[in-house]
Amino acid sequence: MQITRYAEARPYQTNRHYNMVGLQLHGNAASTTEAFTCGLSLFLPGGGAEMSSSPAEKIYFVLEGEIVVRTDAGEFVLGPLDSCHLAPNETRAIENRTNTVASVLVILSKPKDKA
């Protein structure tokens, strides 16, 4: 078993995100998790992620606050304990349109050749 203490979680940078602080919880350098990574994204007021896609399958689970997830299918507001799944290569953008920090647990699959 591997434990990640919140106080010891390391920040990480991610492309096309703004006014967001990411903390790596599992995977990559944080643990030996092989099939996925898990991080905590803290979207500041006005923060978000530009419209983009990646080969990773994603789950966004909102812990606190509210985010708007925009896809080709429309805009969807997620609040506390709401979640969404994004398929590999599905295009999305994220926005925090509130004055409160939004805390989002992010689970990403790793490519099958790296899992």
Contacts in CASP RR format, 6 or more apart in sequence:
PFRMAT RR
TARGET T0000
AUTHOR 0000-0000-0000
METHOD contacts of the structure
MODEL  1
MQITRYAEARPYQTNRHYNMVGLQLHGNAASTTEAFTCGLSLFLPGGGAE
MSSSPAEKIYFVLEGEIVVRTDAGEFVLGPLDSCHLAPNETRAIENRTNT
VASVLVILSKPKDKA
2 26 0 8 1.000
2 31 0 8 1.000
2 32 0 8 1.000
2 33 0 8 1.000
4 25 0 8 1.000
4 26 0 8 1.000
4 30 0 8 1.000
4 31 0 8 1.000
6 23 0 8 1.000
9 23 0 8 1.000
9 24 0 8 1.000
9 25 0 8 1.000
9 30 0 8 1.000
9 40 0 8 1.000
10 23 0 8 1.000
10 24 0 8 1.000
10 29 0 8 1.000
10 30 0 8 1.000
11 21 0 8 1.000
11 22 0 8 1.000
11 23 0 8 1.000
11 24 0 8 1.000
12 22 0 8 1.000
12 23 0 8 1.000
12 24 0 8 1.000
12 28 0 8 1.000
14 20 0 8 1.000
14 22 0 8 1.000
14 49 0 8 1.000
15 52 0 8 1.000
16 49 0 8 1.000
16 50 0 8 1.000
16 52 0 8 1.000
17 41 0 8 1.000
17 47 0 8 1.000
17 48 0 8 1.000
17 49 0 8 1.000
17 50 0 8 1.000
18 47 0 8 1.000
18 48 0 8 1.000
18 49 0 8 1.000
18 50 0 8 1.000
19 43 0 8 1.000
19 44 0 8 1.000
19 45 0 8 1.000
19 46 0 8 1.000
19 47 0 8 1.000
19 48 0 8 1.000
19 96 0 8 1.000
20 41 0 8 1.000
20 42 0 8 1.000
20 43 0 8 1.000
20 44 0 8 1.000
20 47 0 8 1.000
20 48 0 8 1.000
20 49 0 8 1.000
21 41 0 8 1.000
21 42 0 8 1.000
21 44 0 8 1.000
22 39 0 8 1.000
22 40 0 8 1.000
22 41 0 8 1.000
22 42 0 8 1.000
23 39 0 8 1.000
23 40 0 8 1.000
23 42 0 8 1.000
24 30 0 8 1.000
24 37 0 8 1.000
24 39 0 8 1.000
25 31 0 8 1.000
25 38 0 8 1.000
25 39 0 8 1.000
25 40 0 8 1.000
26 33 0 8 1.000
26 36 0 8 1.000
26 37 0 8 1.000
26 38 0 8 1.000
26 39 0 8 1.000
27 33 0 8 1.000
27 34 0 8 1.000
27 36 0 8 1.000
27 37 0 8 1.000
27 38 0 8 1.000
28 37 0 8 1.000
30 37 0 8 1.000
34 110 0 8 1.000
34 115 0 8 1.000
35 109 0 8 1.000
35 110 0 8 1.000
35 115 0 8 1.000
36 107 0 8 1.000
36 108 0 8 1.000
36 109 0 8 1.000
36 110 0 8 1.000
37 107 0 8 1.000
37 108 0 8 1.000
37 110 0 8 1.000
38 105 0 8 1.000
38 106 0 8 1.000
38 107 0 8 1.000
38 108 0 8 1.000
39 105 0 8 1.000
39 106 0 8 1.000
39 107 0 8 1.000
40 63 0 8 1.000
40 103 0 8 1.000
40 104 0 8 1.000
40 105 0 8 1.000
40 106 0 8 1.000
41 103 0 8 1.000
41 104 0 8 1.000
41 105 0 8 1.000
41 106 0 8 1.000
42 101 0 8 1.000
42 102 0 8 1.000
42 103 0 8 1.000
42 104 0 8 1.000
43 67 0 8 1.000
43 94 0 8 1.000
43 96 0 8 1.000
43 101 0 8 1.000
43 102 0 8 1.000
43 104 0 8 1.000
44 96 0 8 1.000
44 101 0 8 1.000
45 96 0 8 1.000
45 98 0 8 1.000
45 99 0 8 1.000
45 100 0 8 1.000
45 101 0 8 1.000
46 95 0 8 1.000
46 96 0 8 1.000
46 97 0 8 1.000
47 94 0 8 1.000
47 95 0 8 1.000
47 96 0 8 1.000
48 67 0 8 1.000
48 93 0 8 1.000
48 94 0 8 1.000
48 95 0 8 1.000
48 96 0 8 1.000
49 92 0 8 1.000
49 93 0 8 1.000
49 94 0 8 1.000
50 93 0 8 1.000
51 70 0 8 1.000
51 91 0 8 1.000
51 92 0 8 1.000
51 93 0 8 1.000
52 91 0 8 1.000
52 92 0 8 1.000
52 93 0 8 1.000
53 89 0 8 1.000
53 90 0 8 1.000
53 91 0 8 1.000
53 92 0 8 1.000
54 88 0 8 1.000
54 89 0 8 1.000
55 88 0 8 1.000
55 89 0 8 1.000
55 111 0 8 1.000
56 88 0 8 1.000
56 108 0 8 1.000
56 109 0 8 1.000
56 110 0 8 1.000
56 111 0 8 1.000
57 85 0 8 1.000
57 86 0 8 1.000
57 87 0 8 1.000
57 88 0 8 1.000
57 108 0 8 1.000
57 109 0 8 1.000
58 85 0 8 1.000
58 86 0 8 1.000
58 92 0 8 1.000
58 106 0 8 1.000
58 107 0 8 1.000
58 108 0 8 1.000
58 109 0 8 1.000
59 83 0 8 1.000
59 84 0 8 1.000
59 85 0 8 1.000
59 86 0 8 1.000
59 105 0 8 1.000
59 106 0 8 1.000
59 107 0 8 1.000
60 67 0 8 1.000
60 69 0 8 1.000
60 78 0 8 1.000
60 83 0 8 1.000
60 84 0 8 1.000
60 86 0 8 1.000
60 94 0 8 1.000
60 104 0 8 1.000
60 105 0 8 1.000
60 106 0 8 1.000
61 81 0 8 1.000
61 82 0 8 1.000
61 83 0 8 1.000
61 104 0 8 1.000
61 105 0 8 1.000
61 106 0 8 1.000
61 107 0 8 1.000
62 78 0 8 1.000
62 79 0 8 1.000
62 80 0 8 1.000
62 81 0 8 1.000
62 82 0 8 1.000
62 83 0 8 1.000
62 102 0 8 1.000
62 103 0 8 1.000
62 104 0 8 1.000
62 105 0 8 1.000
63 80 0 8 1.000
63 81 0 8 1.000
63 103 0 8 1.000
63 104 0 8 1.000
63 105 0 8 1.000
64 80 0 8 1.000
64 100 0 8 1.000
64 101 0 8 1.000
64 102 0 8 1.000
64 103 0 8 1.000
65 79 0 8 1.000
65 80 0 8 1.000
65 96 0 8 1.000
65 98 0 8 1.000
65 100 0 8 1.000
65 101 0 8 1.000
65 102 0 8 1.000
65 103 0 8 1.000
66 77 0 8 1.000
66 78 0 8 1.000
66 79 0 8 1.000
66 80 0 8 1.000
66 96 0 8 1.000
66 97 0 8 1.000
66 98 0 8 1.000
66 100 0 8 1.000
66 102 0 8 1.000
67 77 0 8 1.000
67 78 0 8 1.000
67 79 0 8 1.000
67 94 0 8 1.000
67 95 0 8 1.000
67 96 0 8 1.000
67 102 0 8 1.000
67 104 0 8 1.000
68 75 0 8 1.000
68 76 0 8 1.000
68 77 0 8 1.000
68 78 0 8 1.000
68 94 0 8 1.000
68 95 0 8 1.000
68 96 0 8 1.000
68 97 0 8 1.000
69 75 0 8 1.000
69 76 0 8 1.000
69 78 0 8 1.000
69 84 0 8 1.000
69 92 0 8 1.000
69 93 0 8 1.000
69 94 0 8 1.000
70 76 0 8 1.000
70 92 0 8 1.000
70 93 0 8 1.000
70 94 0 8 1.000
70 95 0 8 1.000
71 86 0 8 1.000
71 90 0 8 1.000
71 91 0 8 1.000
71 92 0 8 1.000
72 90 0 8 1.000
72 91 0 8 1.000
76 84 0 8 1.000
78 84 0 8 1.000
86 92 0 8 1.000
88 109 0 8 1.000
96 102 0 8 1.000
109 115 0 8 1.000
END
